[in-house]
Amino acid sequence: MRTYVKIQKDGKETLFYAFLQVKNNCLIITRSAGLWKPLKRVIDLSKVSYLGEDQYYGGKRIIFSYEDEQFAIFESGPAIITDLHNQLSLTNEVINYGKYPRYS
């Protein structure tokens, strides 16, 4: 699935359009070549912390922390967050945290 992803680390943030996959208990985030360098991140879902789902300007988003970075995955099409929510098997674990403290 394709959607917008924001990564925050050390006070810097990167927002880009990415392709997301869930394989072998890992979330794979891929940004293809274009104006920026290609990027591929493999996130071990068993090491994710601060996992939550909330509303952001009327759309849903999934937020989580992994190692020293914070991630936000935004809804940019029909059922993207719902599909990701189901693929990650987070139906019982995702909690509505409200406004995540590290994101504005």
N, C-alpha and C positions, 0 to 999 in steps of 0.2 A: 504494500500500500504506500501511497505517496502523501506526504503532509509536511507541515512546517515544524521544525525542531529548533529549540533554543538551548544553548549550552552556556552556563556561567561558570567561570573559574577565576579566582584571584581578582575579582572586581571587573573582569572583562567578560563580554558576552558576544556570542556568535549566533545569528539567526539565519537559517537556510532552509531550502526545500530539499527534502530527502526521501529516500526509499527505505522503508522499514520491513524487516522480516523477523520472524520468531522461529529459531531452529535450535534444537538440543538444549533447551533451557537458557538460551542466549538471545538477546535482542541485538540485531545487526542493523546499524544505521549507516547508510551509504549516501554520500553526496557525489554526484557525477562531475566530471570535468566541465568547465564552463568559464565563468569569470574568476572562479577561485580554484585552488588546488583540490584535487579529489580527496575525499575523506572517507574512511571506513572505521567505524567503532564497533567492537564486539563487547557487549555488556553482559556479564554473568548475572542472571536474574536472582540467583541465590545470595548475591552480595549487595543487592540494592537496598537502600534505606530511605526513610521518609517518604514512602510511597503513598500517593493520594490522587484523588480526582476532584476537580472543582470546575466552576464556571469562570470564564474569562471573556469579558465583553460579549456575553450572550452565547458563546460557544464553549463546549467542554474542552478540558485539557487534562492530561495525565502528567503528574510531576513526581520526580524522584531524585534521589541523590545517589551517586555511585563514585566511590573513592573520594576524590577531592573536587568533584564537579557536580553541578545541579543541572538537571535536564527538565525541559518542558516540551511535551508533544501536543500540538494544537489540532483542534478539529478544523479541517479545511475541505471537507466534503461529506457526503452522506454516510453516516455510520462508521467513520474511521475510528473514532475513539471507542465506540461500542465494540467494533470488531477487534481492536487491539486489546481492549479490556477482556474479551472472551478468549482470545488467543493466549493471553498471559495467565489464563485461569485465575483471574483476580476477583471473580465474582463475590467471594466472601471477604477477601483481604482488603480491597480498595475501600478506603474510608473517606468521606467528604471532610477534608481538613479545613475547608473554608479558604481564606487567603493564605497562601504559603508565605512564610516570613521573608524568604530570600528573593521572591519575585514581586514585581510591582505591576 
